Amino acid sequence: MAIYAIGDIQGCFDDLLKLLDLIKFDDKSDKLWFAGDLVNRGPKSLETLRFVKSLGSSAQTVLGNHDLHLLATAFKQRTPRKKDSLSQVLKAPDCDDLLHWLRHQPLFHYNNTFCLLHAGLPPQWDFSQTKKMAKKAEKTLQGSNYMNFFKVMYGDKPNKWSPELKGMEKIRFIINCFTRMRYCEVNGRLDFTHSGSIGSQPKNLMPWFTVPNRRSSEMKIIFGHWSTLGYYQEQNIYAIDTGCLWGGQLTAIRLGEKIKPFSIESDGYLIPH
């Protein structure tokens, strides 16, 4: 059995099929971990959702910011944006089933060796705290009052972790870490302004995974969300959003003692690593 983690698809369904063909994925024996953002901006969000859902226990996805945007839009808590490509999902006869399935996906997934999330973690959280915070937010998203959360999900504040955070402000902070985080200050204060490659940011900002004494440093973390970072592997960090939507590649990594990456361009060309 092989486990493959795959970066942000964002509706690029044809590229996903090419990548699965490249790695010779067998849904009877292999597992797929998706790093979130299954949908939006690309041409085939509906096909992507249906396919991943159809894989059942052979696939696991975590929620990304575009997945949450789809839910908020579908529940009339967010106005569609000009760049959105979600109309096929919203008009589909199985829309309600797809949305129910998506809303019940986790923010954080792990096995005995690797952890999967969409964006990042504040430096104050260790593995135990990360699990606790993910479960807290998931309970809200999956509970009967989920609509109340989607009304207040959007916002950049609070932007720093404190054990004193409560209510929806706490849930919003948790969601922003798991689905939107890239850069932060040394004290963990989140920044949502800068999304460029490492070195382009102001001096007071650093990638979340380079903060000194980060309490999650022993966790082997796989994440997407950061297309300008590209494929990045260093000190227990595996970034796998390689910008398929933007004309880059779609990347999978085979999990094991030695990580093996596979990337494919939209024309089917294999990218060597």
N, C-alpha and C positions, 0 to 999 in steps of 0.2 A: 504494500500500500504506500502511496506517495501523497504528501500534502503539498499543494501549491497555493501560495498567496498571490493575489492578482491586484494590481493597482486600479486607479479610478477609471471606470468604463465610460460613464456619462453618456449612455445611449449609443456608444460605438459598438453595436452588437456584432456587425460583420467582422470587425477586428478581433473581438472576443472569440468567435468561432475559429478564425485562422490561428489564434494563439493556442486554443485547446487542441486543434489538429497538430500543431507543432509539438506540443508536449505529450501528445498521444494520451490525452485524458480518458480514463475509463471510469464511468460513473458507478460501476459495480465494485470497484476496489479503491479508487483514489478519492481524495477530498479536496475541495476548493475553499479557500478563505478569501473573501472579497473585502478590500479595505474601505468600502463605502463609496458614496457618489455613484451608484448604479445608473442614475438618471440625469437628464437635463443637458441642454445645449447640443448634444449629439442627435442624430436623426432617428434612432430606434430605441427610445426609452421603454416603450411598451413591450417590445420583443425581449429586451434585456430583463425586465422585471418578470415576465412570464417564464422565461428560460431559467433564471436563477431559482425562482419559486418551485419550478417543476423538478429541480434536482433533489428536493427534499433533504434528507440527512447527508447527502453527498456534498452539500454546500453550506457555508455559513458566511453571512455578511454582517458587517457592523454598519451603523448609520453614519452617513456623512451629511454635511450641511445642505447639499442639493436634495438629498432624500427627505430631510426635514422640511425643506422649502416646498417640495411636492405635497407633503401632508398638510402643511399650513395653507397652501393654495387651494387644495381640494376641500378643506374644511372651511373655506371662505374667510380665513383669518389673514390672508395675504393677497395682494393684487398681483396677478401675473406680470412678469417683466417682459420687455420686448425681446430679450435674448432667450427666453424660456422656450423649450420644445416639449411641453408637457401635455398639449391638447389631446394627443392620441390616447394617452393614459386616462385623462379625465373623461373622455367620451367613450371609453371601452365598455362593453357589456359586463366585463369582469372587474371593473374599476374598484368596486367596494371590497371585493375579495383581495385584490392586490394591495390596497391601502391597509386593510386589516393585517395582512401578513407583514407588510413593511413596518407598520407601527409597532409590531411585536418583535422586531429584531433588536439585538443588544447594541450598546455603545462600546462594549469591551468584551473580547473573547480571548481565551487562553487555553493552553494545554500545559503539560509538565515542563515545557521548555520555552515556548514562544508566546508572546502577547500580541494581540491585534487591536488597533484602534484607528480612527480616521485621521486625527490631526496631532494632538499633543497632550502633555500632562504638565501641571504646575510643579515646580521643584519641591514643594512641601509634601507631595503625595508619594508614599511607598506603595508596594503591591497591595497590601491589605487595605489601605485607604482608597486606592484606585478602585478596587472591587466594590467597596462600600459605596463610593460616590456614584459609580455606574449603576448599581442596583437601585439607589435612591431615585435617580433621574428616570431610569427605565420603569420603575413603579408608577411614576407620574404619567409617563407617555402611554403606558399600557392600561392604566386604571380608568375608572368610569368618568373622572373629571378631566380627561386629557384635553378637552376643548378649552378649558380655562387656561391651561398652560400655553397653548398655541396663540392665545390672545396676547400674551406678554412675553413670548419666547425671544423676540428680536430686541437687541439692545447690547451696547458695549459695556455696560456697568451692571454689577460691580466687576472690576477688572483685576482684583487681587484677592487671593485666597485668605479667608479668615474663618476659624472655627465658629465665630459668632454669626456667620451668615445664616439666614433662616428663610423659610418659605420659598416663594417663586424666585426671589433674588438668588438664593443658593442654587436652585435648579438651573437657572439661566447661566450662572457661572460654570457649573458642571458641563452643561451642553456646549458652551463656548470653548471650553478646553478640549473636549473630545472631538469637536467637529470644526473648529475655526482657527485654532491656535497655530502660529508659526513662530513669531518673535515675542520675546518678553524682556523685561529688565532683570537685573541680577536678583532682585527680591521677588521675582515672579509676576510682576505687574504685566498684564497682557497688553499687546499692541496689535490692533487690527488694521493699521494704516499701511504697513509695509509687507509686501509679499514677494519681493524679488529674490534673486540668488544671494547666497552668503557673501558678504563683503559690500553689498549695496546699501545696507541698512545704516541708520545713524549710530554713532559710537555708543550710545546708551542702551542699544538693543543687541540681543544675541539670540541665536536659535535656541528654542526651548530645551533642546537636548544637550547644549553645551554649558548650561548654568552650573557653576561650581557647586559641589556637594548636593547635586540633585539626588533625591532619595529613591528615585526609580532607576538609578544607574546600573543596578545589577539585573534588571529586567531586560530580556531580549525583545525589543519592541519593533513591530512592523507597522508602518503607517503610510498613508497616501497624502492627498490634499495639496501638496506643495510641488506643483509641476515645474517651477523654475529651479527647484533644487535638483530634480532629476533623480536618477538612480544613485543612492548614497548608502554605503555600508561602512560603518566604523563604530567600534566600541559598543556593541549590542544594539545598534540602531540600523534599521533597514527601511529606507525610504523608497517607495516603489511607484509613485505617480510620475510617469515619464511623458506626460503631456500628449497622450493619444489624440485627445480632442483638438489640440492646437497644432496638429501636423507632426507630432512626435511619434512615440511608440507606445504600445501596450506591453507591460512587463509582468512576468510571473517569476517567482522564485520558488525553487523546490526546497522545502525545509528539511534540515538534517544537521549532522555535525558539521558538514561543509555546505554552505548555501550555494545553490547553483541558479544563476539568473538566466531567463530567457526573455528576449524582447523581439517584437515584430512590428514592422511599419505597416501602414494602411494598405500598401500595395503588395503585402505578403512577404516582403524582404526580411530575412532573418538578420538581427543585429548581434554580432559576436561580442562577448564580454571577456 
